[in-house]
Amino acid sequence: MIEKQNLLFELGSEELPPKTLLKLSNALLSGIIQGLNAAELTFTGSKAYATPRRLAVLIENLATSQPDKTVEKRGPALQAAFAPDGSPSKAAQGFAASCGTTFDQLERLKTDKGEWLSFTQAVKSQATEELIPDIIRQSIANLPIAKRMRWGSFTTEFVRPVHWAVLLFGDKVIETEILGLKTGAATQGHRFHAPQQITLTKPEDYAAALYSQGRVIADVEQRKTIIREAAQKAADAVGGIAHIEDDLLEEIAALNEWPVPITGTFDPRYLELPPEVLITTMQTNQKYFPVENTDGGLLANFITFSNIESTNPKSIQQGNERVVTPRLSDAEFFWNQDRKKNLEDRLDSLRNVIFQESLGTVYDKTIRVRNLAKFIAGHLNADVDLAERAALLAKTDLMTEMVGEFGNLQGIMGRYYATAEHEPKAVALALEEQYFPKQSGSPTASSTIGQILAIAEKIDTLVGIFAVGLIPTGDKDPYALRRAALGILRTIIENKLNISIVELTEFAGAQIKTDKDQSATADRVIDFIFDRLKGYCLDQGYTADEFDAVISVNPAEPLDFMQRLQAVKAFRQLPEAESLAAANKRIRNILKKSDTEPASSVGALLEPQEKQLLQTALQSADDIKPLLAQRDYQATLNRLAALRNDVDAFFDHVMVMTDDLDLRANRLALLNLLSEQFLTCADISKLQS
């Protein structure tokens, strides 16, 4: 029976980068687990801990050694194991030598495929404490650290200088060296509240010992909960609601080992600024939580967190208030300065900003997007003038002081400045919504003009970047083309817009005058977009064969594609589906392999079953015409499902490839008629049983 012990590894360091703390913590845990699994060391649970000054991993009930095992090696076949005189062949002798034994110690392995020489060898297990140091060192070496540093006279490298390392297995220290440090059982508490060493006796007591003796909350999720609750309690005290975004919550948790809330105020005059400006200033520059009133507006308060339990919290509050005031004053200055000049007046300055070397300036892109917006608006019967106006102003806020300082406010400030200039509401909103959806799962543009501008902006980028050959490969996608393609698809599908990706891509490509092979570029872009559509559909619960059934008939409109896909999914639930899918596959194979051309129309037939099938097929052709005109693909497939019995009877009683060539041609024409009816929706022969 293999014994089990808990394992604790902790690496103490200078303050770690807050924005990558969780990433490093998760990667360390993943690397250690991967190493344990590779070494066949079993365990029942694991936990990662991370604070600004430490990364730690607890492994629960880790086996104290590898399991004993035997390895069976197969050698040459028996007929190749002996020379003509009966002595061991060179192959047999070589195999024995590779196993570290002699020929007479080899065994024979019989299988239903023959008989081989074999050797069974017991592999001695290794103790866990012998394996752990290398597993940890390898995990640290594989951490996703963009730039490692050296310190002092050390040659080791890490993201920050390290100061201590704990490696406990049960109540015993595994003595080794990690990043130039000798491992031990001593950790350190809070830098100010409890700077003394804390000697750990059991791995499982790690978090509790740090909390009670070191004033450190080791668990990131626990700190996040404490911060969220404390922020809300502080906001309640001033009659508000804490504005908490997950990214900032995670960053504040990565900055504090012992988070203590501090509530501050600022001059109410700054509330006249757009709320997004105040929120960005407080969150990005100061790491503060803004405070909202019950109507969603902002109060002149903020909540920050200190990493110490101060004896004079008022001084910390005042210090933060002094720091935030110049930031807000700068934002106020930008707001006032920017409104002295209209957005349209900034249009010409876009000529000085390069979008991409081969694609020209942002002004050039603006003109292309304006033409695209006009094209799309015409297709959707939307207001062309509003679409063109929105596209013309789309990038002008990039030239404002505010967006120059806070890049994440692009589009948002465009909306505010356009509103202040009394631009139509639809134009102002579109300036913000051109960037929608901003990330996976976030909403698409809500307005028609916003949807048009979002599509136009993204398709121009896609086609343009493809035209100059900068196609995404692997993890490299510097222009975020995958996100742009998915954004186009989601905007079209989720807002039920009838627009062709093919026409859209070709129109966008025609504006790239430097592209010498626009047709090839368009094909690549279309394939790229529909590859993203496949991922989108699979995420929505559709299957790969359902997607293949629809893509086989080349629908050009994403909305039309999804309507067909929904119909195929519903169709395959019908009792007739499997039989008709198999029949369609058979029909396609017959037509593909036949060396006889189908007749141009179905002529004389012989058997009653084929005559009956022709009659029902002609009737179904008439019945589905109005359904297809309405794009009611589900009703179309339901109607075609009624052909099942006649199709089955046909294949049970009729030989298509008869020697009578005229009859064969007529039967092939009948099958072609059936195939074409199904292909009006999808190629259901692609459906797997």
C-alpha positions as CSV (number, residue, x, y, z in Angstrom):
1,M,0.0,0.0,0.0
2,I,1.5,3.3,-1.1
3,E,1.4,6.0,1.6
4,K,0.1,9.5,0.9
5,Q,1.2,12.9,2.1
6,N,0.3,16.5,1.3
7,L,2.9,18.6,-0.6
8,L,3.4,22.3,-0.4
9,F,5.6,24.5,-2.6
10,E,5.8,28.2,-2.1
11,L,8.1,30.7,-3.9
12,G,8.5,34.1,-2.2
13,S,9.5,37.1,-4.2
14,E,9.4,40.8,-4.6
15,E,6.0,42.2,-5.6
16,L,4.8,40.2,-8.7
17,P,3.1,42.0,-11.7
18,P,-0.5,42.3,-10.7
19,K,-2.0,41.9,-14.1
20,T,-0.3,38.5,-14.7
21,L,-0.4,37.1,-11.1
22,L,-3.3,34.8,-11.7
23,K,-1.9,33.7,-15.0
24,L,1.4,32.8,-13.4
25,S,-0.4,31.0,-10.5
26,N,-2.6,28.9,-12.7
27,A,0.4,28.0,-15.0
28,L,2.5,26.9,-12.0
29,L,-0.3,24.7,-10.8
30,S,-0.9,23.3,-14.3
31,G,2.8,22.6,-14.8
32,I,3.2,20.8,-11.5
33,I,0.1,18.7,-12.1
34,Q,1.3,17.8,-15.6
35,G,4.7,16.7,-14.1
36,L,3.0,14.6,-11.5
37,N,0.8,12.9,-14.0
38,A,3.8,12.2,-16.3
39,A,5.6,10.7,-13.4
40,E,2.5,8.5,-12.6
41,L,2.3,10.1,-9.1
42,T,-1.3,10.0,-7.9
43,F,-3.1,12.6,-5.8
44,T,-6.6,13.5,-4.9
45,G,-6.7,17.3,-5.1
46,S,-4.8,20.5,-5.7
47,K,-5.0,24.2,-4.9
48,A,-3.1,27.3,-6.1
49,Y,-2.4,30.3,-3.9
50,A,-1.1,33.7,-4.9
51,T,-0.4,37.0,-3.3
52,P,1.7,40.0,-4.4
53,R,4.8,38.3,-2.8
54,R,4.3,34.6,-3.4
55,L,3.1,31.8,-5.6
56,A,2.2,28.5,-3.9
57,V,0.7,25.1,-4.8
58,L,-0.8,22.6,-2.4
59,I,-1.1,19.0,-3.6
60,E,-3.4,16.8,-1.5
61,N,-2.8,13.1,-0.7
62,L,0.2,12.7,-3.0
63,A,1.6,9.2,-3.3
64,T,5.0,8.9,-1.6
65,S,6.3,6.9,-4.5
66,Q,5.5,5.7,-8.0
67,P,3.6,2.4,-8.3
68,D,5.6,-0.7,-9.1
69,K,5.2,-1.8,-12.7
70,T,6.6,-4.2,-15.3
71,V,7.4,-3.3,-18.9
72,E,7.1,-5.9,-21.6
73,K,9.3,-5.3,-24.7
74,R,8.6,-7.1,-27.9
75,G,11.5,-8.2,-30.0
76,P,11.9,-9.8,-33.5
77,A,9.4,-12.3,-34.8
78,L,10.3,-15.9,-33.9
79,Q,11.2,-16.8,-37.5
80,A,13.8,-14.1,-37.5
81,A,15.2,-15.0,-34.1
82,F,17.3,-18.0,-35.2
83,A,20.0,-18.6,-37.8
84,P,19.8,-21.6,-40.1
85,D,22.0,-23.6,-37.7
86,G,19.5,-22.9,-34.8
87,S,21.8,-20.4,-33.0
88,P,20.4,-17.0,-32.0
89,S,20.3,-14.6,-34.9
90,K,22.0,-11.2,-34.7
91,A,18.6,-9.6,-34.3
92,A,17.8,-11.8,-31.3
93,Q,21.2,-11.1,-29.7
94,G,20.8,-7.4,-30.3
95,F,17.4,-7.4,-28.7
96,A,18.7,-9.2,-25.7
97,A,21.5,-6.8,-25.3
98,S,19.2,-3.8,-25.5
99,C,17.2,-5.3,-22.7
100,G,20.3,-5.8,-20.6
101,T,20.0,-9.6,-20.5
102,T,21.0,-12.7,-22.4
103,F,19.2,-14.6,-25.1
104,D,18.3,-17.5,-22.8
105,Q,16.4,-15.1,-20.5
106,L,14.1,-14.0,-23.3
107,E,10.5,-15.2,-23.4
108,R,8.1,-16.0,-26.2
109,L,5.0,-13.9,-26.9
110,K,2.1,-15.6,-28.7
111,T,-0.7,-13.6,-30.3
112,D,-3.3,-14.2,-33.0
113,K,-0.9,-12.5,-35.4
114,G,2.2,-14.6,-34.7
115,E,4.9,-15.3,-32.2
116,W,7.7,-12.9,-31.1
117,L,10.6,-12.8,-28.6
118,S,9.8,-10.7,-25.6
119,F,11.3,-9.6,-22.3
120,T,9.4,-8.6,-19.2
121,Q,11.3,-6.3,-16.9
122,A,10.3,-5.0,-13.4
123,V,10.8,-1.2,-13.3
124,K,11.9,0.0,-9.9
125,S,9.7,2.8,-8.6
126,Q,11.1,6.1,-7.5
127,A,10.3,8.0,-4.3
128,T,8.2,11.1,-4.8
129,E,10.7,13.3,-3.0
130,E,13.3,12.4,-5.5
131,L,11.1,13.4,-8.4
132,I,9.5,16.6,-7.1
133,P,12.4,19.0,-7.4
134,D,12.8,18.5,-11.1
135,I,9.0,18.7,-11.6
136,I,8.9,22.1,-9.9
137,R,12.0,23.4,-11.7
138,Q,10.5,22.4,-15.0
139,S,7.2,24.1,-14.1
140,I,8.9,27.3,-13.2
141,A,11.0,27.2,-16.4
142,N,7.8,26.9,-18.5
143,L,5.9,29.8,-16.8
144,P,4.5,32.3,-19.4
145,I,6.9,35.2,-18.5
146,A,7.4,37.7,-21.3
147,K,10.7,39.1,-19.9
148,R,12.7,37.4,-17.1
149,M,15.2,39.4,-15.0
150,R,18.4,38.7,-13.1
151,W,19.4,40.2,-9.8
152,G,22.5,40.6,-7.7
153,S,25.2,38.2,-8.6
154,F,22.7,35.4,-9.4
155,T,22.6,33.8,-12.8
156,T,19.0,32.5,-12.3
157,E,16.1,34.3,-13.9
158,F,12.6,35.0,-12.9
159,V,9.9,37.7,-13.3
160,R,11.0,39.3,-10.0
161,P,13.9,38.6,-7.5
162,V,13.1,35.6,-5.2
163,H,13.8,35.5,-1.5
164,W,12.6,32.2,-0.1
165,A,11.3,28.8,-1.1
166,V,9.2,26.3,0.9
167,L,9.0,22.7,-0.1
168,L,7.2,20.5,2.5
169,F,6.2,16.9,1.9
170,G,4.2,15.8,4.9
171,D,6.1,17.1,7.9
172,K,9.5,16.8,6.1
173,V,11.4,19.4,4.0
174,I,12.5,18.2,0.6
175,E,15.9,19.7,0.5
176,T,16.9,21.0,-2.9
177,E,17.7,24.3,-4.7
178,I,15.0,26.3,-6.5
179,L,16.2,29.4,-8.4
180,G,19.3,29.6,-6.3
181,L,17.5,29.3,-3.0
182,K,17.7,26.4,-0.6
183,T,14.3,25.1,0.2
184,G,13.0,25.0,3.8
185,A,9.9,25.3,5.9
186,A,10.0,29.0,6.7
187,T,7.7,31.5,4.9
188,Q,7.2,35.2,5.5
189,G,4.1,37.1,6.6
190,H,2.9,40.5,5.6
191,R,5.8,42.9,4.7
192,F,4.7,45.5,7.4
193,H,2.2,43.8,9.8
194,A,4.2,40.5,10.3
195,P,7.6,40.6,8.6
196,Q,9.0,37.8,10.8
197,Q,9.5,34.3,9.5
198,I,6.8,31.7,10.0
199,T,7.8,28.1,10.3
200,L,5.3,25.7,8.7
201,T,4.9,22.2,10.1
202,K,2.2,20.8,7.8
203,P,1.3,21.7,4.2
204,E,-2.4,21.7,4.9
205,D,-1.9,24.4,7.6
206,Y,-0.4,26.8,5.0
207,A,-3.3,29.3,4.5
208,A,-4.4,29.2,8.1
209,A,-0.8,29.9,9.4
210,L,-0.3,32.8,7.0
211,Y,-3.7,34.3,8.1
212,S,-3.2,33.9,11.8
213,Q,0.5,34.6,12.1
214,G,1.3,36.5,9.0
215,R,-1.7,38.8,8.4
216,V,-1.8,37.4,4.8
217,I,-4.9,36.1,3.0
218,A,-3.3,33.5,0.6
219,D,-6.3,32.6,-1.5
220,V,-7.0,35.0,-4.4
221,E,-10.7,34.1,-4.6
222,Q,-11.1,34.7,-0.9
223,R,-9.4,38.1,-1.2
224,K,-11.7,39.0,-4.2
225,T,-14.8,38.1,-2.1
226,I,-13.5,40.2,0.8
227,I,-12.7,43.2,-1.5
228,R,-16.1,43.0,-3.2
229,E,-18.0,42.8,0.1
230,A,-15.9,45.5,1.7
231,A,-16.3,47.9,-1.3
232,Q,-20.0,47.5,-1.3
233,K,-20.2,48.1,2.5
234,A,-18.2,51.2,2.0
235,A,-20.4,52.4,-0.8
236,D,-23.5,51.7,1.3
237,A,-22.1,54.1,3.9
238,V,-22.2,57.0,1.4
239,G,-25.6,56.0,0.0
240,G,-24.2,54.4,-3.2
241,I,-23.4,51.2,-5.1
242,A,-19.8,50.2,-5.8
243,H,-19.1,50.0,-9.6
244,I,-17.0,46.8,-9.7
245,E,-15.6,45.4,-12.9
246,D,-14.0,41.9,-12.8
247,D,-10.7,42.9,-14.3
248,L,-10.1,45.7,-11.7
249,L,-11.3,43.4,-8.9
250,E,-8.7,40.8,-9.9
251,E,-6.0,43.5,-10.1
252,I,-6.7,44.9,-6.7
253,A,-6.7,41.4,-5.3
254,A,-3.3,40.9,-6.9
255,L,-2.0,44.1,-5.2
256,N,-3.0,43.4,-1.7
257,E,-2.3,40.6,0.8
258,W,-4.4,42.2,3.5
259,P,-7.0,44.5,1.7
260,V,-8.4,47.4,3.8
261,P,-11.1,49.7,2.2
262,I,-10.6,53.5,2.1
263,T,-13.4,55.8,0.9
264,G,-12.5,59.1,-0.7
265,T,-14.2,62.0,-2.3
266,F,-13.5,64.5,-5.2
267,D,-14.9,67.8,-6.3
268,P,-18.5,67.3,-7.5
269,R,-17.9,69.7,-10.4
270,Y,-16.1,66.8,-12.2
271,L,-19.4,65.0,-12.3
272,E,-20.2,67.2,-15.4
273,L,-17.7,65.1,-17.3
274,P,-19.0,62.0,-19.2
275,P,-19.2,59.2,-16.6
276,E,-17.0,56.9,-18.8
277,V,-14.2,59.5,-18.4
278,L,-14.4,59.5,-14.7
279,I,-14.7,55.7,-14.5
280,T,-11.7,55.3,-16.8
281,T,-9.6,57.8,-14.8
282,M,-10.4,56.2,-11.5
283,Q,-10.1,52.6,-12.6
284,T,-7.2,52.8,-15.1
285,N,-5.0,55.4,-13.4
286,Q,-5.8,55.0,-9.8
287,K,-7.2,51.5,-9.3
288,Y,-10.3,52.9,-7.6
289,F,-13.8,51.6,-7.6
290,P,-16.2,54.4,-8.6
291,V,-19.5,54.8,-6.7
292,E,-22.9,55.0,-8.4
293,N,-26.2,56.2,-7.2
294,T,-29.4,54.1,-7.6
295,D,-30.1,55.7,-11.0
296,G,-26.7,54.6,-12.4
297,G,-25.1,58.0,-12.2
298,L,-21.9,58.6,-10.4
299,L,-21.4,60.1,-6.9
300,A,-18.4,62.2,-6.0
301,N,-16.8,59.3,-4.2
302,F,-14.4,56.4,-4.8
303,I,-13.2,53.3,-2.9
304,T,-9.6,52.3,-2.9
305,F,-7.8,49.6,-0.9
306,S,-4.8,49.8,1.2
307,N,-2.5,46.9,1.9
308,I,-2.1,47.8,5.6
309,E,-4.4,48.4,8.6
310,S,-3.3,52.0,9.1
311,T,-3.4,53.7,12.5
312,N,-4.3,56.9,10.5
313,P,-6.6,55.9,7.6
314,K,-7.6,59.5,7.2
315,S,-4.1,60.4,5.9
316,I,-4.3,57.6,3.3
317,Q,-7.7,58.9,2.2
318,Q,-6.4,62.4,1.9
319,G,-3.4,61.2,-0.1
320,N,-5.6,59.4,-2.6
321,E,-7.8,62.4,-2.9
322,R,-4.8,64.6,-3.6
323,V,-3.6,62.2,-6.3
324,V,-6.9,61.8,-8.2
325,T,-7.6,65.5,-8.4
326,P,-5.0,66.4,-11.0
327,R,-6.1,63.4,-13.0
328,L,-9.7,64.6,-13.1
329,S,-8.5,68.2,-13.8
330,D,-6.6,66.9,-16.8
331,A,-9.7,65.0,-18.1
332,E,-11.8,68.2,-17.6
333,F,-9.2,70.2,-19.6
334,F,-9.3,67.6,-22.5
335,W,-13.1,67.7,-22.5
336,N,-13.2,71.5,-22.7
337,Q,-10.4,71.7,-25.3
338,D,-11.8,69.0,-27.6
339,R,-15.2,70.7,-27.9
340,K,-13.6,73.8,-29.3
341,K,-13.2,71.9,-32.6
342,N,-15.9,69.9,-34.4
343,L,-15.3,66.3,-35.4
344,E,-15.7,67.1,-39.0
345,D,-12.9,69.6,-38.7
346,R,-10.6,66.8,-37.6
347,L,-11.2,64.7,-40.7
348,D,-8.3,66.2,-42.7
349,S,-5.9,65.3,-39.9
350,L,-6.6,61.6,-40.5
351,R,-4.4,62.0,-43.6
352,N,-1.4,62.1,-41.3
353,V,-2.1,58.8,-39.6
354,I,-1.0,55.6,-41.3
355,F,-3.6,52.8,-41.1
356,Q,-1.3,50.2,-42.8
357,E,1.7,51.0,-45.0
358,S,0.2,49.4,-48.2
359,L,-3.4,50.4,-47.4
360,G,-2.8,54.1,-46.8
361,T,-3.9,56.4,-44.1
362,V,-6.9,56.4,-41.7
363,Y,-8.4,59.0,-44.0
364,D,-8.2,56.5,-46.9
365,K,-9.8,53.9,-44.8
366,T,-12.6,56.3,-43.8
367,I,-13.4,56.9,-47.5
368,R,-13.5,53.1,-48.1
369,V,-15.7,52.6,-45.1
370,R,-18.0,55.4,-46.2
371,N,-18.5,53.7,-49.6
372,L,-19.1,50.4,-47.9
373,A,-21.7,51.9,-45.5
374,K,-23.5,53.4,-48.4
375,F,-23.5,50.0,-50.2
376,I,-24.7,48.1,-47.1
377,A,-27.4,50.7,-46.3
378,G,-28.8,50.4,-49.8
379,H,-29.1,46.7,-49.5
380,L,-30.9,47.0,-46.1
381,N,-33.1,49.9,-47.2
382,A,-31.7,52.0,-44.4
383,D,-30.9,55.7,-44.4
384,V,-28.0,56.1,-46.8
385,D,-27.2,59.7,-45.7
386,L,-27.0,58.8,-42.1
387,A,-24.8,55.8,-42.8
388,E,-22.4,57.9,-44.9
389,R,-22.3,60.6,-42.3
390,A,-21.5,58.2,-39.5
391,A,-18.8,56.5,-41.6
392,L,-17.2,59.9,-42.4
393,L,-16.9,60.9,-38.7
394,A,-16.2,57.4,-37.4
395,K,-12.4,57.8,-36.7
396,T,-12.3,61.6,-36.1
397,D,-12.4,61.2,-32.3
398,L,-9.0,59.4,-32.5
399,M,-7.6,62.9,-33.1
400,T,-9.0,64.3,-29.8
401,E,-7.0,64.9,-26.6
402,M,-9.3,62.7,-24.6
403,V,-8.9,59.6,-26.8
404,G,-5.2,60.4,-27.1
405,E,-5.0,60.0,-23.3
406,F,-7.6,57.2,-22.9
407,G,-7.5,55.0,-25.9
408,N,-10.2,52.7,-24.6
409,L,-12.7,55.7,-24.9
410,Q,-12.5,55.7,-28.7
411,G,-16.0,55.6,-30.1
412,I,-17.5,56.5,-26.7
413,M,-16.0,60.0,-26.9
414,G,-17.1,60.2,-30.6
415,R,-20.7,59.7,-29.4
416,Y,-20.4,62.5,-26.7
417,Y,-18.7,65.0,-29.1
418,A,-21.2,64.2,-31.9
419,T,-24.1,64.7,-29.5
420,A,-22.6,68.0,-28.3
421,E,-22.4,69.1,-31.9
422,H,-26.0,68.2,-32.5
423,E,-25.3,65.5,-35.0
424,P,-28.3,63.1,-35.5
425,K,-28.8,60.7,-32.6
426,A,-28.3,57.7,-35.0
427,V,-25.0,59.1,-36.2
428,A,-23.7,59.8,-32.6
429,L,-24.7,56.3,-31.4
430,A,-23.1,54.6,-34.4
431,L,-19.7,56.2,-33.7
432,E,-19.6,54.2,-30.5
433,E,-21.3,51.1,-31.8
434,Q,-18.8,50.7,-34.7
435,Y,-16.6,48.8,-32.3
436,F,-19.3,46.4,-31.2
437,P,-19.2,43.6,-30.2
438,K,-16.1,44.5,-28.2
439,Q,-15.4,41.0,-27.0
440,S,-16.8,37.5,-27.0
441,G,-20.3,37.4,-25.7
442,S,-20.7,41.2,-25.5
443,P,-23.7,42.8,-27.3
444,T,-23.7,43.7,-31.0
445,A,-24.7,47.2,-32.2
446,S,-28.3,48.0,-31.3
447,S,-29.0,50.6,-34.0
448,T,-29.3,50.0,-37.7
449,I,-26.7,52.7,-38.5
450,G,-24.4,51.3,-35.8
451,Q,-24.8,47.8,-37.3
452,I,-24.0,49.1,-40.8
453,L,-20.9,51.0,-39.6
454,A,-19.7,48.0,-37.5
455,I,-19.9,45.7,-40.5
456,A,-18.3,48.2,-42.9
457,E,-15.4,49.0,-40.6
458,K,-14.6,45.3,-40.0
459,I,-15.0,44.0,-43.6
460,D,-12.7,46.8,-44.8
461,T,-10.0,45.7,-42.3
462,L,-10.4,42.1,-43.1
463,V,-10.2,42.4,-46.9
464,G,-7.5,45.0,-46.7
465,I,-5.2,43.1,-44.4
466,F,-5.8,39.9,-46.4
467,A,-5.0,41.8,-49.6
468,V,-1.5,42.7,-48.4
469,G,-0.9,39.1,-47.3
470,L,-1.0,39.6,-43.5
471,I,-3.2,36.5,-42.9
472,P,-3.4,35.2,-39.3
473,T,-1.3,32.2,-38.6
474,G,-1.4,30.1,-35.4
475,D,-1.7,32.4,-32.4
476,K,-0.6,35.5,-34.3
477,D,-3.4,37.8,-35.3
478,P,-2.1,41.4,-34.8
479,Y,-5.0,43.0,-36.5
480,A,-7.6,40.9,-34.6
481,L,-9.1,39.6,-37.8
482,R,-10.7,36.5,-36.2
483,R,-12.6,38.8,-33.8
484,A,-13.5,41.1,-36.7
485,A,-14.9,38.1,-38.7
486,L,-16.9,36.9,-35.8
487,G,-18.1,40.4,-35.1
488,I,-19.4,40.7,-38.7
489,L,-21.2,37.3,-38.4
490,R,-22.8,38.0,-35.0
491,T,-23.9,41.5,-36.1
492,I,-25.6,40.0,-39.2
493,I,-27.1,36.9,-37.6
494,E,-28.2,38.3,-34.3
495,N,-29.8,41.4,-35.9
496,K,-31.4,39.4,-38.8
497,L,-29.8,41.3,-41.6
498,N,-30.1,40.0,-45.1
499,I,-26.7,40.6,-46.7
500,S,-24.4,38.5,-48.7
501,I,-20.8,37.9,-47.5
502,V,-19.8,37.3,-51.1
503,E,-21.2,40.6,-52.3
504,L,-19.8,42.5,-49.3
505,T,-16.3,41.0,-49.7
506,E,-16.2,41.7,-53.4
507,F,-17.3,45.3,-53.0
508,A,-14.7,45.8,-50.2
509,G,-12.0,44.2,-52.4
510,A,-12.8,46.4,-55.4
511,Q,-11.7,49.4,-53.3
512,I,-8.3,48.0,-52.6
513,K,-6.6,49.3,-55.8
514,T,-3.2,47.8,-54.9
515,D,-4.6,44.3,-54.9
516,K,-3.7,42.6,-58.2
517,D,-5.7,39.5,-57.5
518,Q,-9.0,40.6,-56.0
519,S,-10.8,37.4,-56.8
520,A,-8.3,35.3,-54.9
521,T,-8.3,37.7,-51.9
522,A,-12.1,37.5,-51.8
523,D,-12.1,33.7,-51.9
524,R,-9.6,33.6,-49.0
525,V,-11.6,36.1,-46.9
526,I,-14.9,34.3,-47.5
527,D,-13.3,31.0,-46.5
528,F,-11.9,32.7,-43.4
529,I,-15.3,34.1,-42.4
530,F,-17.1,30.8,-42.9
531,D,-14.4,29.0,-40.8
532,R,-15.3,31.4,-38.0
533,L,-19.0,30.7,-38.7
534,K,-18.4,27.0,-38.1
535,G,-16.9,27.7,-34.7
536,Y,-19.9,30.0,-33.9
537,C,-22.4,27.3,-34.9
538,L,-20.6,24.6,-32.9
539,D,-20.7,26.9,-29.9
540,Q,-24.5,27.3,-30.5
541,G,-25.0,23.5,-30.2
542,Y,-25.1,22.5,-33.8
543,T,-23.1,19.5,-35.0
544,A,-20.3,19.4,-37.5
545,D,-22.3,17.2,-40.0
546,E,-25.2,19.6,-39.8
547,F,-22.9,22.5,-40.6
548,D,-21.4,20.4,-43.5
549,A,-24.8,19.7,-44.9
550,V,-25.5,23.5,-45.2
551,I,-22.1,24.7,-46.3
552,S,-22.3,22.2,-49.1
553,V,-24.9,24.3,-50.9
554,N,-22.9,27.5,-50.5
555,P,-25.4,30.0,-48.9
556,A,-23.9,33.5,-49.3
557,E,-25.9,35.1,-46.5
558,P,-25.0,34.2,-42.8
559,L,-28.7,34.8,-41.8
560,D,-29.9,32.5,-44.5
561,F,-27.2,30.0,-43.5
562,M,-28.5,29.9,-39.9
563,Q,-32.1,29.5,-41.1
564,R,-31.1,26.5,-43.1
565,L,-29.1,25.1,-40.3
566,Q,-32.0,25.4,-37.9
567,A,-34.1,23.5,-40.4
568,V,-31.6,20.7,-40.8
569,K,-31.3,20.3,-37.0
570,A,-35.1,20.0,-36.8
571,F,-35.3,17.7,-39.8
572,R,-32.9,15.2,-38.4
573,Q,-35.3,14.7,-35.4
574,L,-38.0,13.4,-37.8
575,P,-38.4,9.6,-38.1
576,E,-37.9,9.8,-41.9
577,A,-34.6,11.6,-41.6
578,E,-32.1,8.8,-41.4
579,S,-33.7,6.9,-44.3
580,L,-33.8,10.0,-46.5
581,A,-30.2,11.0,-45.6
582,A,-29.1,7.5,-46.6
583,A,-31.2,7.6,-49.8
584,N,-29.7,11.0,-50.7
585,K,-26.2,9.7,-50.2
586,R,-27.1,6.8,-52.5
587,I,-28.6,9.2,-55.1
588,R,-25.5,11.4,-55.0
589,N,-23.2,8.5,-55.4
590,I,-25.2,7.1,-58.4
591,L,-25.3,10.4,-60.2
592,K,-21.6,11.0,-59.5
593,K,-20.4,7.6,-60.7
594,S,-22.8,7.2,-63.7
595,D,-21.3,7.4,-67.1
596,T,-24.7,8.2,-68.5
597,E,-26.0,11.7,-68.6
598,P,-29.5,12.1,-67.0
599,A,-32.2,13.0,-69.5
600,S,-33.0,16.7,-69.7
601,S,-36.5,15.8,-68.3
602,V,-38.0,12.7,-67.0
603,G,-39.4,10.7,-69.9
604,A,-41.1,7.3,-70.0
605,L,-40.8,5.1,-67.0
606,L,-41.6,1.4,-66.6
607,E,-42.2,0.3,-63.0
608,P,-45.2,1.5,-60.9
609,Q,-42.9,2.5,-58.1
610,E,-40.9,4.9,-60.2
611,K,-44.0,6.4,-61.8
612,Q,-45.4,7.0,-58.3
613,L,-42.2,8.6,-57.2
614,L,-42.2,10.9,-60.2
615,Q,-45.7,12.0,-59.5
616,T,-45.0,12.8,-55.8
617,A,-41.7,14.4,-56.7
618,L,-43.4,16.7,-59.2
619,Q,-46.0,17.6,-56.7
620,S,-43.4,18.3,-54.0
621,A,-41.5,20.5,-56.4
622,D,-44.6,22.7,-56.8
623,D,-45.4,22.6,-53.1
624,I,-41.9,23.8,-51.9
625,K,-41.7,26.8,-54.3
626,P,-43.6,29.2,-52.2
627,L,-41.9,27.9,-49.0
628,L,-38.5,28.5,-50.5
629,A,-39.6,32.0,-51.6
630,Q,-40.3,32.7,-47.9
631,R,-37.1,30.9,-46.8
632,D,-39.2,28.5,-44.8
633,Y,-36.6,25.8,-44.9
634,Q,-38.1,23.8,-42.1
635,A,-41.4,23.5,-43.8
636,T,-39.6,22.6,-47.0
637,L,-37.8,19.7,-45.5
638,N,-40.9,18.6,-43.7
639,R,-42.6,18.5,-47.0
640,L,-39.8,16.6,-48.6
641,A,-39.8,14.1,-45.7
642,A,-43.2,12.9,-47.1
643,L,-41.3,11.4,-50.0
644,R,-39.7,8.8,-47.8
645,N,-42.0,5.9,-48.5
646,D,-42.0,6.4,-52.3
647,V,-38.2,6.8,-52.3
648,D,-37.8,3.5,-50.3
649,A,-40.2,1.7,-52.6
650,F,-38.2,3.0,-55.6
651,F,-34.9,1.6,-54.4
652,D,-36.6,-1.7,-53.3
653,H,-38.0,-2.4,-56.7
654,V,-36.2,-0.4,-59.4
655,M,-32.7,-0.9,-60.8
656,V,-31.4,2.5,-61.9
657,M,-28.4,1.3,-64.0
658,T,-30.5,-0.8,-66.4
659,D,-29.1,-1.9,-69.8
660,D,-31.8,0.1,-71.5
661,L,-29.9,3.4,-71.9
662,D,-33.0,5.6,-72.5
663,L,-34.7,4.1,-69.4
664,R,-31.5,4.6,-67.4
665,A,-31.3,8.2,-68.5
666,N,-34.9,8.8,-67.4
667,R,-34.3,7.2,-64.0
668,L,-31.2,9.3,-63.5
669,A,-33.2,12.3,-64.4
670,L,-35.7,11.3,-61.7
671,L,-33.0,11.0,-59.1
672,N,-31.5,14.3,-60.3
673,L,-35.0,15.9,-59.7
674,L,-35.1,14.5,-56.2
675,S,-31.5,15.6,-55.4
676,E,-32.1,19.1,-56.6
677,Q,-35.2,19.4,-54.4
678,F,-33.3,18.5,-51.3
679,L,-30.3,20.7,-52.3
680,T,-32.6,23.7,-52.2
681,C,-32.1,23.6,-48.5
682,A,-29.0,21.5,-47.7
683,D,-27.1,18.4,-48.7
684,I,-28.7,16.0,-46.1
685,S,-26.6,13.2,-47.4
686,K,-23.9,14.7,-45.2
687,L,-25.9,13.8,-42.1
688,Q,-24.3,10.9,-40.1
689,S,-26.6,8.2,-38.8
